[in-house]
Amino acid sequence: MSQTKIDELFDRLESLQIELEKELERKLKEKRVLFQYTLKKGKVRFEKHIHALQRQYKKGIFPYLRDAKLTHVLSSPIVYSVIVPLVIIDLSVSFYQHTCFRLYNIQRVKRSNYIVIDRQHLAYLNVIEKLNCMYCGYGNGVMAYVREVIARTEQYWCPIKHANKITDAHHLNDHFVDYGDAQAYKDKLEDIRQLLTKK
């Protein structure tokens, strides 16, 4: 397949991604109307009668624990122990990007775009379920945030595609030069870095 054809496919993919984002946003707006909530400054606000309706589906803590699988209860300390490395990674990567990205003039990753904790506002969840949702939102958000910081780092320092196909390559990989193309690496490195600079 020629490079022109690959570029055309990437352009189509980017166009489809934009179209998909618009469609997902439209769907999300429909869901907000359907489930009667709004977002004000990033905070969820339900209509009052919706809170009452949601509470009807809430399972109390004691029935929730009584009905819980023993394997879930026994494994929960292991699950929650991962919070320690997650917080360390979060703090380390935040410190890293706030120092190094400033030095390299790389646009910083907005952490709040990745770490979204909002499911605790759902009245049909009990305290344990809310805690679980907050934990998962934080953990997955940290991983997405870290991935974006590392992707920008890779684009700055080593924007070379791998020889082998990798599963779920990050979106910045499209800008990288081909594996083995020494001339392109030398010629395009600064241009590729410039794509990361603060606008």
N, C-alpha and C positions, 0 to 999 in steps of 0.2 A: 504494500500500500504506500502510495507516495505521501510526502510530507504535506503537500497541498490538500490531499484528500483528508488527512488526519486533522489539519487545521480547520477544514470545513466542518468536519464532524464535531470538533471541539466548539466551534462557533454555534452550531445547531444545539449542542448540549447546553451551552451557556444560555441560549435563547429559551430552550425548554425549561431550564432551571428557573429563569426569571418568570416565565409563564406559570410554572408550578407554584412558586412563592406567592404570586398574585392570587391564584386559585385557592391556596391554603388559607390566605388571609381573608378572602371572601367567605370561605366556609366557616372560619373562626368567628367572623362577624355574625353569620347566621346562627351559630351555636350560642353566642352571647344573647341574641334576641330570644331564641328558643328556651334557654335555661335562665333567662332574666337576670343577667348580671352585666355590670359595666366595669371598666378599668379607669381609675382616676389616679394619675401619677403613679402608675404601676400597682395600685392596690385594687383588689377585687371588692366590688360592692354588689351584694345580692338584694333583690327586692325583699322586704320584710316577710311577706307571706311565703316566699321560697325557702327561707331559713326554717320556718315552722314545718313546711312540707318535707324538707331534707331530714330534719330531726326524727321524723317518723321511721326512717330507715336506719337510724343509728343503733348499733348493737352495744350494749353496756360492756364495761370492762370485765366484769366477772363472767357473764355468759361468753364473752369473747375468749377469755383465758380457759374457761371450762371446755369449750369446743375446739380449742387449738390442738393441732397435732403435737404429739410429744417431741417429734424430731424438730419442729419449729422452735419450741421452747428451749430445748437443749442446745440447739445450734445458734440461738440468738446472741450469746456472748461472743461467739466467733465472728458473726456478722458485724456486730457493733464494734469489735476491736479494730476494725479497719479504719475507724474514724481517726485514729492517731496518725497513721501514715498519710491519710488524705489531708488532714490539717497541715502536716509538715510540708507536704508537696505544694499545697495551696500557698502557704506562706513563703516557701522557698522560691517558687516560680514567680510569685508576685514581686518579691524583692528583686529577683533576677531581671525581670522585664522592666521594672521601674528604674533600675540603674543602667543596665546594658543597652536597652532599647533607646534610652535618652542619649547615651554616648554614640550609638550607631545611627541615630536619627531615624529609627524604625517607628512607625506608628504603633502605639501600644494597643494591646487587646483590651477591650472593655469587659472586665470580669462579669459585670451584672448582665451582660447579654447571654452569658453561658450558665451562670448559676442562678437558677430561678426557683425560689421556694415560695409556693403559693397554694398548695393543696391543703394546708392546714386550715384554710377558711371554709372548707366544706363541712357543713353541719352534720352530714350523715356519717362522718368518721369519728371514732372515739379517740381518746388521747393516744393510745398505743398505735393505732392506724395513722394518726397525724404525724407522730414521731417517725414512724417507718417511712412515710411519704417525704418528710423533710430530709431524712437521711439519704434516701435514694435520689432526691432532687439535687442535694448537695454533692453527693458522690459522682453522679453522672455529669453534673455541671462542672465540677473540678476537672474531670477527665477531658471534657470537651474544651474547656478553657486552656488546660495545659497543652492539649494537642495543637491548638491554634498558635500558642506562644512558640512551641517547638517547631511547628511548620514554618513560621516566619524566621526563626533562627536558622533553620535548614536552608531556606531560600537565600538568606544573607550569606551564609558561610559555605554551603555546599549544594548549589542548585543543579545537581546532576541526577538524571533519572537512573534507576537501578537497572541492572542487566536482566534481572528476573522480574516477572510480573508480581506485584504485591497486591494483596487484598485490601480493598477500601483505602486506596491512596488518598492523602489529603488534597484539598482543592488547589493548593498552590503548586502542586507537582506539575501541573500543565505548563507552567512557565519555565521549567527546568530544561537544561540542554540534554541532548542524548548521551547516553553512556558511551564513552570512547571517543567522543567528538572534542578533542583537545582544542582545536581552533575556535569552535563555538564557545567553549568555556572561557578562553582567554578574551575573546572579542565581546562576549555578551555579559560577563559577570557584573560589571558596573551597572549596565542597563537593568538587569534583573534585580539588583539591589535597590535601584532607584524606584522600582515599583512599590517598595515597602515604606518609602519615606513619608513623613507627615505631609499631608496636603495643606 
